[in-house]
Amino acid sequence: MRYILSIAALTCAVSLVTTPAFCQTSASDATVYLVDTYDPERDAYADVESAVQLANEDGKHVLLIIGGDWCIDCLVLDRFLANNDTVWQMLLDDFLIVKVNYSRENENEDFLGEYPDLYWFPHIFVLDNYGKLLHSKDTRELTSGRSFSEEKMVEFLDKWAPFSGR
């Protein structure tokens, strides 16, 4: 019996380490990310379609974060979002995030061709809960020094939340 419990505990521990805690699985989950990795194999069209459907059900907007694992500023943004309680709560309340890969393996040219040009990574597109593009954001405008600014990010998220100007 102790052996079975040990295996169960080990399985749980492995799943916690290998499964992103913020990966969206249903509309009722208290999560932010629908797609939490820059995966060149993913279908960006299908990911956005799923995100828009969930956003519509939950009254949220969708943030498309364009970038890649090669992008240092993308990693800085990931850490900032995960470690800033104020920003994280705003994301939980009002947004779903879909990471869209841009890399040598897959530049997602067809998909990104439907959006304004990008000049920096990560780049954020804000979509409403019907998939309409509301805003294109160069993330350099959200930085302060070598990190992101809580003040600038809060202002940005508040402006583009479904019911902005709380």
C-alpha positions as CSV (number, residue, x, y, z in Angstrom):
1,M,0.0,0.0,0.0
2,R,2.8,2.4,0.9
3,Y,4.4,1.6,-2.5
4,I,1.2,2.6,-4.3
5,L,0.9,5.8,-2.4
6,S,4.5,6.7,-3.2
7,I,3.9,6.1,-6.9
8,A,0.7,8.3,-6.8
9,A,2.6,11.1,-5.0
10,L,5.5,10.8,-7.5
11,T,3.0,10.9,-10.4
12,C,1.4,14.1,-8.9
13,A,4.7,15.7,-8.4
14,V,5.8,15.0,-12.0
15,S,2.6,16.3,-13.4
16,L,2.9,19.5,-11.4
17,V,6.4,20.1,-12.8
18,T,5.7,19.2,-16.4
19,T,2.1,20.6,-16.7
20,P,1.8,24.4,-16.7
21,A,-0.3,25.5,-13.8
22,F,-1.8,28.3,-16.0
23,C,-2.8,26.2,-19.0
24,Q,-6.5,26.8,-19.8
25,T,-8.5,23.6,-20.1
26,S,-12.1,24.9,-19.7
27,A,-14.0,28.1,-19.4
28,S,-14.5,27.7,-15.7
29,D,-10.8,27.3,-14.8
30,A,-9.3,30.3,-13.0
31,T,-6.5,30.7,-15.6
32,V,-4.8,33.1,-17.9
33,Y,-3.1,31.1,-20.6
34,L,-4.9,29.2,-23.2
35,V,-1.5,28.5,-25.0
36,D,1.5,29.1,-22.7
37,T,4.4,28.1,-25.0
38,Y,5.8,29.3,-28.2
39,D,5.3,26.1,-30.1
40,P,6.1,26.1,-33.9
41,E,3.9,23.1,-34.3
42,R,0.7,24.8,-33.0
43,D,-2.1,26.0,-35.3
44,A,-2.4,29.7,-34.4
45,Y,-5.8,30.0,-36.2
46,A,-7.3,27.1,-34.1
47,D,-5.7,28.5,-30.9
48,V,-7.2,32.0,-31.4
49,E,-10.6,30.5,-32.4
50,S,-10.6,28.5,-29.1
51,A,-9.5,31.5,-27.1
52,V,-12.2,33.8,-28.6
53,Q,-14.9,31.2,-27.9
54,L,-13.8,31.0,-24.2
55,A,-13.4,34.8,-24.0
56,N,-16.9,35.2,-25.3
57,E,-18.3,32.8,-22.7
58,D,-16.4,34.5,-19.9
59,G,-16.7,38.2,-21.1
60,K,-12.9,38.5,-21.5
61,H,-10.5,39.9,-24.1
62,V,-7.7,37.9,-25.7
63,L,-4.1,38.9,-25.6
64,L,-2.0,37.4,-28.4
65,I,1.7,37.5,-27.4
66,I,3.9,37.0,-30.4
67,G,7.4,35.8,-29.7
68,G,9.6,32.8,-29.3
69,D,11.8,30.8,-27.0
70,W,14.8,32.6,-28.6
71,C,13.6,36.0,-27.4
72,I,15.1,37.2,-24.2
73,D,12.5,39.9,-23.7
74,C,9.8,37.3,-24.1
75,L,11.3,35.4,-21.1
76,V,11.5,38.7,-19.2
77,L,7.8,39.3,-19.9
78,D,6.9,35.8,-18.7
79,R,8.7,36.3,-15.4
80,F,7.2,39.7,-15.0
81,L,3.6,38.5,-15.5
82,A,4.1,35.5,-13.2
83,N,5.7,37.5,-10.4
84,N,3.6,40.6,-10.3
85,D,0.4,40.0,-8.2
86,T,-1.4,43.1,-9.4
87,V,-0.9,42.4,-13.1
88,W,-1.6,38.7,-12.7
89,Q,-4.9,39.4,-11.0
90,M,-5.9,41.8,-13.8
91,L,-5.1,39.1,-16.3
92,L,-7.1,36.5,-14.4
93,D,-10.1,38.9,-14.2
94,D,-10.2,40.2,-17.8
95,F,-8.0,38.3,-20.3
96,L,-7.0,35.0,-21.9
97,I,-3.5,34.8,-23.3
98,V,-2.4,32.9,-26.4
99,K,1.3,32.7,-27.2
100,V,1.9,32.7,-30.9
101,N,5.3,31.4,-32.1
102,Y,7.5,33.4,-34.4
103,S,10.8,31.5,-35.2
104,R,12.9,30.1,-37.9
105,E,10.9,26.9,-37.7
106,N,7.6,28.7,-38.2
107,E,7.1,32.5,-38.7
108,N,3.3,32.0,-38.9
109,E,3.4,34.3,-42.0
110,D,-0.2,33.6,-43.1
111,F,-1.6,34.1,-39.6
112,L,0.5,37.2,-38.8
113,G,-0.2,38.6,-42.3
114,E,-3.7,39.3,-41.0
115,Y,-2.4,41.7,-38.4
116,P,-0.3,44.9,-38.4
117,D,3.4,44.6,-39.0
118,L,5.7,43.7,-36.0
119,Y,8.9,45.4,-35.3
120,W,9.8,44.0,-31.9
121,F,9.2,40.9,-29.8
122,P,7.3,40.2,-27.8
123,H,4.4,42.0,-29.4
124,I,0.9,42.0,-28.1
125,F,-2.3,42.1,-30.0
126,V,-5.5,42.8,-28.1
127,L,-8.6,41.1,-29.4
128,D,-12.2,41.5,-28.2
129,N,-14.3,38.5,-27.2
130,Y,-15.4,38.2,-30.9
131,G,-11.9,38.1,-32.2
132,K,-11.8,41.7,-33.6
133,L,-8.4,43.4,-33.3
134,L,-8.6,46.3,-30.8
135,H,-5.0,47.2,-30.5
136,S,-1.4,46.4,-31.5
137,K,1.2,47.1,-28.8
138,D,5.0,47.3,-29.1
139,T,6.0,46.0,-25.7
140,R,9.0,48.4,-25.5
141,E,6.4,51.0,-24.5
142,L,5.7,48.9,-21.4
143,T,9.2,48.7,-20.1
144,S,11.3,50.5,-17.6
145,G,15.0,49.7,-17.8
146,R,15.5,46.0,-18.4
147,S,12.1,44.9,-17.2
148,F,8.5,45.8,-17.5
149,S,6.9,48.6,-15.6
150,E,4.0,47.6,-13.3
151,E,2.5,51.1,-13.7
152,K,2.6,51.0,-17.5
153,M,1.3,47.4,-17.7
154,V,-1.6,48.2,-15.3
155,E,-2.5,51.2,-17.4
156,F,-2.3,49.2,-20.6
157,L,-4.4,46.3,-19.2
158,D,-7.0,48.6,-17.6
159,K,-7.4,50.5,-20.9
160,W,-8.0,47.3,-22.9
161,A,-10.0,45.3,-20.4
162,P,-13.5,44.4,-21.5
163,F,-15.0,47.0,-19.2
164,S,-12.2,49.5,-19.2
165,G,-11.8,52.3,-16.7
166,R,-12.9,50.4,-13.6
